[in-house]
C-alpha cells in the first residue's frame, strides 16, 4: 500500500469532517448557551488541523483516481477510528471520563445507541450532538464526502463500498457521486418529514429534531431519559415505528422506487419481502406473548410488539416500553431479532438479511447436491445468479461474525461475571443495536461496566458498523506491505 495515498485520503476526510462538526455551534447560539461553544469549536479545530497535518505527510498527489481497494479499506477503517476519538472531545468538557466519552461517541457514529449516561440534565446542545453523530454515521461520512467532494469523483467508488460493504455492489448510475448525492437527498428528506410529523403529533420541536435524526439513522439516542416511552403517545410511537422500518430498508431500493414513481417496486426485491415477512411474524408473535402472558391490552400489545421488534431488527434500539420486565417468552422472541439484521444498503446494522438468505440458499444447494451430485444449479437473488466466490465470502463473514461474538461473550463473562450482560452486550454492540438485557437494558446504562468491557464493546461497535471487512483484511500479512509511492 502507498503511504502517500493513505495519508492524503485520510487527511482529506478528517479535515472536512472538522467543518461538519462545527454545526452544533449554531444550536448553542440558538439557545444562548455560549459556554457550550468551546467544546464544539475545539472539536472542529482539532479535526481540521489534524486533517491538514495528515494530508501534508502525503507530499504531492494530484488525484485519488487510482486508489486500490486495500488502500480504500484502510482509509475507511482508520478514518472511522479517528472519527470516534475526535467526536469524543465534547463529552470530556461535560465531565465524562475519557473511556466513557469514546464509548458514547463511538456508539453515536456507529448508530449503536448504547449509552453510559446515567443523568439527562446536560445542555440541549449535547443531546443534539449525540443525535447528530448518529445521523452522520447512519448514511456514512465517506458517502457524504463522495457526494460533495470532487477529489472523490472517481476514487469514491472504492471508498463507497468499503464503508458500506454488502453481498453485492449495486449502483444506480455510472457516476458513484450521483448515487451518493441521491442517497443523501432521500436521507435528508425523510429526516425532515419525520421532524414535521413528530411535531404535529405533539413532540417538542427540539426533541423532534433529535429523535428524527436518530430514528432515520437507526440509532436510537433520545434527549428523553425514557426514550420513546417518555412521550406517552401512541401516535408518536407509531410514527417512529414507521420511520424505523423505512431506515431498515435499502436506500438504493427506495431510490429506485422513487425514480420509477412506483412504490410496488419495493416488493420486487426478494430481500424486502423477507424483511417485511419476518417483521410481521416476529412482531405478531411478541404481541401474542404480551397479550396472553403479560396482561397487555390487544392494541398495546401490537404497538409494543411491532415497535420493539422493528427497533431491534433495524438496530435502532430505542424503546417504547421497558422490555426488561416482559415475560420470558416475549423476551426470548425479541432476542431472536438481535440476530436477524435489516436490509443491505440500509442504515441498520446486524448481519443483514441478504447474507442470511444466501447462507440458507447455500445450505439448501449443498443438500441438493448430496442427492443429485451431477445436477447443475445456481444460487439466485432477485433472479440474478450470485457468483460462488461471493457466497464463499458471505459464509466466511458469518463465521467471523459469530467468532467475534463468541470471543467477546467469553471475555466479558470472565470480566463481569454475568452471562446476561456478556451475551446481550456482545450481540447488541456487534450488531450496533443498543440496549441489551439486565443492567444494560432499555432503561439501563453501560456506565457501571468494567473499563475492559467497554473497550471490547467499543471494538465491537466499530467492527459491526463497518461490517467486519475492513478489519478482517488487517489480519492478512500482505496487507501490511507499505511503500512511499
C-alpha positions as CSV (number, residue, x, y, z in Angstrom):
1,X,0.0,0.0,0.0
2,X,1.2,3.5,-0.8
3,X,1.6,5.7,2.3
4,X,1.1,8.9,0.4
5,X,-2.3,7.8,-0.8
6,X,-3.2,6.7,2.7
7,X,-2.2,10.0,4.3
8,X,-3.8,12.1,1.6
9,X,-7.2,10.4,1.6
10,X,-7.3,10.1,5.4
11,X,-6.3,13.7,5.9
12,X,-8.9,14.8,3.4
13,X,-11.7,13.0,5.2
14,X,-10.7,14.2,8.7
15,X,-10.2,17.7,7.6
16,X,-13.6,18.1,6.1
17,X,-15.2,16.2,8.9
18,X,-14.0,19.0,11.1
19,X,-16.1,21.6,9.2
20,X,-19.2,19.4,9.6
21,X,-18.5,19.1,13.3
22,X,-18.8,22.8,13.8
23,X,-22.6,22.7,13.1
24,X,-23.7,22.2,16.8
25,X,-22.3,25.6,17.5
26,X,-25.4,27.0,15.8
27,X,-27.5,25.1,18.2
28,X,-25.5,26.6,21.2
29,X,-26.0,30.1,19.8
30,X,-29.8,29.5,19.2
31,X,-30.3,28.5,22.8
32,X,-27.8,31.2,24.0
33,X,-25.7,28.5,25.6
34,X,-22.4,30.3,24.9
35,X,-20.4,28.2,27.3
36,X,-21.1,25.2,25.0
37,X,-19.4,26.8,22.0
38,X,-15.9,26.0,23.2
39,X,-16.4,22.1,23.2
40,X,-17.6,22.0,19.6
41,X,-15.2,24.7,18.4
42,X,-12.3,22.8,19.9
43,X,-13.5,19.5,18.3
44,X,-13.9,21.1,14.8
45,X,-10.4,22.8,15.0
46,X,-8.7,19.6,16.2
47,X,-10.2,17.7,13.3
48,X,-9.4,20.3,10.7
49,X,-5.8,20.8,11.9
50,X,-5.3,17.1,12.2
51,X,-6.5,16.6,8.7
52,X,-4.2,19.2,7.3
53,X,-1.3,17.7,9.2
54,X,-2.0,14.1,8.0
55,X,-2.6,15.4,4.5
56,X,0.7,17.2,4.5
57,X,2.6,14.0,5.2
58,X,1.4,12.7,1.8
59,X,3.5,15.1,-0.2
60,X,2.1,15.9,-3.6
61,X,-0.8,13.9,-5.1
62,X,-2.9,15.2,-8.0
63,X,-5.8,12.9,-7.5
64,X,-7.0,9.7,-5.9
65,X,-8.5,8.1,-9.1
66,X,-6.2,5.0,-8.9
67,X,-6.6,4.3,-5.2
68,X,-6.6,0.5,-4.6
69,X,-9.3,-1.5,-2.8
70,X,-6.9,-2.4,0.0
71,X,-6.0,1.3,0.4
72,X,-9.6,2.3,0.5
73,X,-10.4,-0.3,3.2
74,X,-7.5,1.0,5.3
75,X,-8.5,4.7,4.9
76,X,-12.1,3.9,5.8
77,X,-11.2,1.9,8.9
78,X,-8.6,4.5,10.1
79,X,-11.0,7.4,9.4
80,X,-13.8,5.8,11.5
81,X,-11.4,5.2,14.4
82,X,-10.1,8.8,14.3
83,X,-13.7,10.0,13.9
84,X,-14.7,8.1,17.1
85,X,-11.8,9.7,19.1
86,X,-12.2,13.2,17.8
87,X,-16.0,13.3,18.4
88,X,-15.4,12.2,22.0
89,X,-13.9,15.6,22.8
90,X,-17.1,17.5,23.6
91,X,-18.1,14.8,26.2
92,X,-14.9,15.5,28.1
93,X,-16.0,19.1,28.6
94,X,-19.1,17.8,30.4
95,X,-17.2,15.9,33.0
96,X,-17.4,12.4,31.3
97,X,-14.3,10.2,31.6
98,X,-12.1,9.6,28.5
99,X,-13.2,6.0,28.2
100,X,-16.8,6.8,28.6
101,X,-16.5,9.7,26.2
102,X,-15.1,7.5,23.5
103,X,-17.7,4.9,24.2
104,X,-20.5,7.4,23.8
105,X,-19.0,8.9,20.7
106,X,-18.4,5.5,19.0
107,X,-21.9,4.4,20.0
108,X,-23.1,7.6,18.3
109,X,-21.2,7.4,15.0
110,X,-21.8,3.6,14.6
111,X,-25.6,4.3,15.3
112,X,-25.5,1.7,18.2
113,X,-27.3,3.8,20.8
114,X,-25.8,2.1,23.8
115,X,-25.2,4.8,26.4
116,X,-23.1,5.4,29.5
117,X,-25.3,8.3,30.6
118,X,-27.0,8.0,34.0
119,X,-28.5,11.5,34.1
120,X,-30.1,13.7,31.5
121,X,-29.6,17.3,32.8
122,X,-26.9,18.2,30.3
123,X,-27.3,21.2,28.0
124,X,-29.5,20.7,24.9
125,X,-26.6,21.0,22.5
126,X,-25.0,17.9,23.9
127,X,-28.2,15.9,23.2
128,X,-28.2,17.4,19.7
129,X,-24.6,16.3,19.4
130,X,-25.4,12.7,20.2
131,X,-28.2,12.5,17.6
132,X,-26.2,14.5,15.1
133,X,-23.4,11.9,15.3
134,X,-25.8,9.1,14.7
135,X,-27.3,10.9,11.7
136,X,-23.9,11.4,10.2
137,X,-23.0,7.8,10.9
138,X,-26.3,6.4,9.6
139,X,-25.6,7.1,5.9
140,X,-21.8,7.3,6.4
141,X,-19.2,10.0,6.5
142,X,-17.4,8.7,3.5
143,X,-20.6,8.5,1.4
144,X,-21.2,12.2,2.4
145,X,-17.8,13.2,1.1
146,X,-18.2,11.1,-2.0
147,X,-21.3,13.1,-2.7
148,X,-19.8,16.6,-2.2
149,X,-16.0,16.4,-2.8
150,X,-14.7,16.4,-6.4
151,X,-11.5,14.7,-5.2
152,X,-13.6,11.5,-4.7
153,X,-15.3,11.7,-8.1
154,X,-13.7,8.5,-9.3
155,X,-11.9,7.1,-6.3
156,X,-15.1,7.3,-4.3
157,X,-16.3,4.0,-5.7
158,X,-13.7,2.0,-3.8
159,X,-14.4,4.0,-0.6
160,X,-18.1,4.0,-1.0
161,X,-18.3,0.2,-0.9
162,X,-15.5,-0.1,1.7
163,X,-17.7,1.9,4.1
164,X,-21.0,0.2,3.2
165,X,-20.0,-3.3,2.2
166,X,-22.7,-5.7,1.1
167,X,-23.2,-9.0,-0.6
168,X,-23.4,-7.2,-4.0
169,X,-22.0,-3.9,-5.2
170,X,-25.1,-2.2,-6.5
171,X,-25.2,1.2,-8.3
172,X,-27.8,3.3,-10.0
173,X,-25.7,5.5,-12.2
174,X,-22.3,5.3,-13.9
175,X,-21.1,8.0,-11.5
176,X,-20.9,7.0,-7.9
177,X,-21.1,10.6,-6.9
178,X,-24.6,10.9,-8.4
179,X,-25.7,7.9,-6.4
180,X,-24.2,9.2,-3.1
181,X,-25.9,12.5,-3.6
182,X,-29.2,10.9,-4.4
183,X,-29.0,8.7,-1.3
184,X,-28.2,11.7,1.0
185,X,-31.1,13.6,-0.6
186,X,-33.5,10.8,0.3
187,X,-32.0,10.6,3.8
188,X,-32.3,14.3,4.4
189,X,-35.9,14.4,3.0
190,X,-37.1,11.5,5.2
191,X,-35.5,13.2,8.2
192,X,-37.3,16.5,7.6
193,X,-40.6,14.6,7.1
194,X,-40.1,12.8,10.4
195,X,-39.5,16.1,12.2
196,X,-42.7,17.6,10.8
197,X,-44.8,14.6,11.7
198,X,-43.4,14.3,15.2
199,X,-44.0,18.0,15.9
200,X,-47.6,17.6,14.5
201,X,-48.0,14.7,16.9
202,X,-47.2,16.9,19.9
203,X,-43.5,16.2,20.4
204,X,-41.4,19.3,21.4
205,X,-39.5,20.8,18.5
206,X,-36.0,20.1,19.8
207,X,-36.9,16.6,20.7
208,X,-38.5,16.0,17.3
209,X,-35.3,17.0,15.5
210,X,-33.1,14.8,17.7
211,X,-35.4,11.8,17.6
212,X,-35.9,12.2,13.8
213,X,-32.1,12.2,13.2
214,X,-31.6,9.2,15.5
215,X,-34.5,7.2,14.0
216,X,-33.6,7.6,10.3
217,X,-30.0,6.7,11.3
218,X,-31.4,3.6,13.0
219,X,-29.5,4.9,16.1
220,X,-31.9,5.3,19.0
221,X,-30.4,8.2,21.0
222,X,-33.1,10.4,22.5
223,X,-33.0,13.6,24.7
224,X,-35.6,11.9,26.8
225,X,-34.3,9.6,29.5
226,X,-37.1,7.2,28.9
227,X,-36.7,7.1,25.1
228,X,-40.0,7.0,23.1
229,X,-41.8,5.7,26.2
230,X,-41.2,9.1,27.8
231,X,-43.5,10.9,25.4
232,X,-46.5,8.7,26.4
233,X,-48.1,8.9,23.0
234,X,-49.3,6.0,20.8
235,X,-49.2,8.4,17.7
236,X,-45.6,9.3,18.3
237,X,-44.8,5.6,18.9
238,X,-46.3,4.6,15.6
239,X,-44.7,7.4,13.6
240,X,-41.3,6.4,14.9
241,X,-42.2,2.7,14.2
242,X,-42.8,3.5,10.5
243,X,-39.6,5.5,10.1
244,X,-37.6,2.8,11.8
245,X,-39.0,0.3,9.3
246,X,-38.0,2.7,6.5
247,X,-34.5,3.1,8.0
248,X,-34.1,-0.7,7.8
249,X,-34.9,-0.7,4.1
250,X,-32.3,-0.4,1.4
251,X,-31.9,3.2,0.5
252,X,-30.9,2.2,-3.0
253,X,-34.1,0.3,-3.4
254,X,-36.0,3.3,-2.1
255,X,-34.2,5.5,-4.7
256,X,-35.2,3.1,-7.4
257,X,-38.9,3.2,-6.4
258,X,-38.8,7.0,-6.4
259,X,-37.2,7.1,-9.8
260,X,-39.8,4.7,-11.2
261,X,-42.6,6.5,-9.3
262,X,-43.9,3.1,-8.2
263,X,-43.9,2.0,-4.5
264,X,-44.7,-1.6,-5.7
265,X,-41.1,-1.7,-7.0
266,X,-40.1,-2.4,-3.4
267,X,-41.8,-5.8,-3.5
268,X,-39.8,-6.8,-6.5
269,X,-36.9,-7.1,-4.1
270,X,-36.7,-10.6,-2.5
271,X,-34.8,-9.2,0.5
272,X,-37.5,-6.6,1.1
273,X,-40.2,-9.2,1.0
274,X,-38.3,-11.4,3.5
275,X,-37.7,-8.3,5.7
276,X,-41.4,-7.4,5.7
277,X,-42.4,-11.0,6.4
278,X,-40.0,-11.5,9.3
279,X,-41.0,-8.2,10.9
280,X,-44.7,-9.1,10.8
281,X,-44.2,-12.7,12.0
282,X,-42.0,-11.9,15.0
283,X,-43.9,-8.8,15.9
284,X,-47.2,-10.7,16.0
285,X,-45.7,-13.5,18.0
286,X,-44.3,-11.0,20.5
287,X,-47.7,-9.2,20.6
288,X,-49.5,-12.6,21.4
289,X,-47.0,-13.3,24.1
290,X,-47.6,-9.9,25.7
291,X,-51.4,-10.3,25.4
292,X,-51.5,-13.8,26.9
293,X,-48.6,-13.7,29.3
294,X,-48.0,-10.1,30.3
295,X,-51.6,-8.8,30.6
296,X,-51.3,-6.2,27.8
297,X,-54.4,-5.0,26.0
298,X,-54.5,-6.1,22.4
299,X,-53.7,-2.7,20.9
300,X,-50.9,-2.0,23.4
301,X,-49.5,-5.5,22.7
302,X,-49.5,-4.9,19.0
303,X,-48.0,-1.5,19.4
304,X,-45.2,-2.7,21.7
305,X,-44.6,-5.8,19.7
306,X,-44.1,-4.0,16.4
307,X,-42.1,-1.1,17.9
308,X,-39.6,-3.3,19.8
309,X,-39.1,-5.9,17.1
310,X,-38.6,-3.3,14.4
311,X,-36.3,-1.3,16.8
312,X,-34.1,-4.3,17.4
313,X,-34.2,-5.7,13.9
314,X,-33.1,-2.4,12.4
315,X,-30.6,-1.9,15.2
316,X,-32.3,1.4,16.2
317,X,-32.5,0.2,19.8
318,X,-35.0,2.9,21.2
319,X,-37.8,1.7,23.5
320,X,-41.5,2.4,23.8
321,X,-41.7,0.1,26.9
322,X,-39.2,-1.4,29.3
323,X,-39.0,-4.9,27.8
324,X,-36.7,-5.9,30.6
325,X,-39.9,-6.6,32.6
326,X,-41.5,-8.8,29.9
327,X,-42.2,-12.5,30.4
328,X,-39.5,-15.0,29.4
329,X,-41.4,-16.0,26.2
330,X,-41.7,-12.4,24.9
331,X,-38.0,-11.6,25.7
332,X,-36.9,-14.9,24.0
333,X,-38.8,-14.0,20.8
334,X,-37.3,-10.5,20.9
335,X,-33.9,-11.9,21.4
336,X,-34.1,-13.7,18.0
337,X,-34.5,-10.3,16.4
338,X,-31.0,-9.4,17.7
339,X,-29.5,-11.8,15.1
340,X,-31.6,-11.0,12.0
341,X,-30.5,-7.6,10.9
342,X,-32.1,-5.3,8.4
343,X,-31.6,-4.9,4.6
344,X,-28.3,-4.4,2.9
345,X,-27.8,-0.8,2.0
346,X,-29.9,0.4,4.9
347,X,-29.0,2.5,8.0
348,X,-29.5,-0.6,10.1
349,X,-26.8,-2.9,11.5
350,X,-26.5,-6.7,12.1
351,X,-25.6,-9.4,9.6
352,X,-28.1,-8.2,7.0
353,X,-30.9,-10.3,5.6
354,X,-29.3,-10.8,2.2
355,X,-26.4,-12.6,3.8
356,X,-28.8,-14.8,5.8
357,X,-30.7,-15.6,2.6
358,X,-27.6,-16.6,0.8
359,X,-26.4,-18.7,3.7
360,X,-29.6,-20.7,3.8
361,X,-29.8,-21.0,0.0
362,X,-26.2,-22.2,0.0
363,X,-27.1,-24.9,2.6
364,X,-30.1,-25.9,0.5
365,X,-27.9,-26.1,-2.5
366,X,-25.3,-28.3,-0.8
367,X,-28.0,-30.7,0.5
368,X,-29.5,-30.9,-3.0
369,X,-26.1,-31.8,-4.4
370,X,-25.7,-34.7,-2.0
371,X,-28.8,-36.2,-3.6
372,X,-28.0,-35.1,-7.1
373,X,-24.3,-34.8,-7.5
374,X,-24.4,-34.2,-11.2
375,X,-27.0,-31.6,-11.2
376,X,-26.1,-28.0,-12.2
377,X,-27.9,-25.4,-10.1
378,X,-27.3,-21.7,-9.3
379,X,-27.9,-19.6,-6.2
380,X,-30.0,-16.6,-7.2
381,X,-31.2,-13.4,-5.5
382,X,-33.9,-11.5,-7.4
383,X,-33.4,-13.9,-10.4
384,X,-29.8,-12.9,-10.6
385,X,-27.1,-15.5,-10.3
386,X,-24.8,-15.0,-7.3
387,X,-21.2,-15.9,-8.1
388,X,-19.8,-18.8,-5.9
389,X,-17.0,-16.6,-4.6
390,X,-19.5,-14.1,-3.2
391,X,-21.3,-16.9,-1.4
392,X,-18.0,-18.2,0.0
393,X,-17.2,-14.7,1.2
394,X,-20.5,-14.4,3.0
395,X,-20.1,-17.8,4.7
396,X,-16.7,-16.6,5.9
397,X,-18.2,-13.3,7.0
398,X,-20.9,-15.1,9.1
399,X,-18.3,-17.4,10.6
400,X,-16.1,-14.5,11.7
401,X,-19.2,-12.6,12.9
402,X,-20.1,-15.3,15.3
403,X,-16.5,-15.9,16.2
404,X,-16.1,-12.3,17.3
405,X,-19.5,-12.6,19.1
406,X,-18.3,-15.8,20.9
407,X,-14.9,-14.4,21.9
408,X,-16.3,-11.1,23.2
409,X,-19.0,-13.0,25.1
410,X,-16.4,-15.2,26.7
411,X,-14.2,-12.3,27.6
412,X,-17.0,-10.2,29.0
413,X,-18.3,-13.1,31.0
414,X,-15.0,-13.5,32.7
415,X,-14.7,-9.8,33.4
416,X,-18.3,-9.1,34.5
417,X,-19.2,-12.5,35.9
418,X,-22.6,-12.0,34.3
419,X,-23.7,-14.2,31.4
420,X,-26.7,-12.0,30.6
421,X,-24.6,-8.8,30.2
422,X,-22.0,-10.8,28.2
423,X,-24.4,-12.4,25.8
424,X,-26.7,-9.5,25.2
425,X,-24.0,-6.8,25.4
426,X,-21.8,-8.6,22.8
427,X,-24.5,-9.1,20.2
428,X,-26.1,-5.7,20.8
429,X,-22.7,-3.9,20.3
430,X,-21.5,-6.1,17.4
431,X,-24.9,-5.6,15.7
432,X,-24.9,-1.9,16.6
433,X,-28.3,-2.4,18.2
434,X,-28.1,-0.6,21.6
435,X,-29.8,-2.0,24.6
436,X,-29.4,-5.5,25.9
437,X,-30.9,-7.2,28.9
438,X,-30.3,-6.9,32.6
439,X,-28.3,-3.9,33.8
440,X,-27.8,-2.7,30.2
441,X,-31.5,-3.0,29.3
442,X,-33.5,-0.3,27.5
443,X,-33.8,1.9,30.6
444,X,-30.3,1.0,31.9
445,X,-26.8,2.1,31.2
446,X,-23.4,0.7,30.3
447,X,-21.8,3.1,32.8
448,X,-21.1,0.6,35.6
449,X,-19.3,-1.9,33.3
450,X,-15.6,-2.5,33.8
451,X,-13.3,-0.4,31.6
452,X,-12.1,-3.5,29.8
453,X,-15.6,-4.5,28.9
454,X,-16.2,-1.0,27.5
455,X,-13.1,-1.3,25.3
456,X,-14.3,-4.6,24.0
457,X,-17.7,-3.2,23.2
458,X,-16.1,-0.1,21.5
459,X,-14.2,-2.5,19.3
460,X,-17.4,-4.5,18.6
461,X,-19.3,-1.3,17.6
462,X,-16.7,-0.2,15.1
463,X,-16.3,-3.7,13.6
464,X,-20.0,-4.1,13.4
465,X,-20.6,-0.7,11.7
466,X,-18.0,-1.4,9.0
467,X,-19.3,-5.0,8.7
468,X,-16.0,-6.7,9.6
469,X,-14.4,-6.5,6.1
470,X,-12.0,-3.5,6.7
471,X,-10.9,-5.1,9.9
472,X,-10.6,-8.7,8.7
473,X,-8.1,-7.6,6.0
474,X,-5.9,-6.3,8.8
475,X,-5.3,-10.0,9.6
476,X,-3.6,-10.5,6.2
477,X,0.2,-10.3,6.3
478,X,0.4,-8.9,2.8
479,X,-1.9,-6.0,3.8
480,X,0.9,-4.5,5.9
481,X,3.4,-4.0,3.0
482,X,3.8,-0.3,2.8
483,X,5.7,1.9,0.4
484,X,6.1,5.6,0.0
485,X,4.6,5.9,-3.6
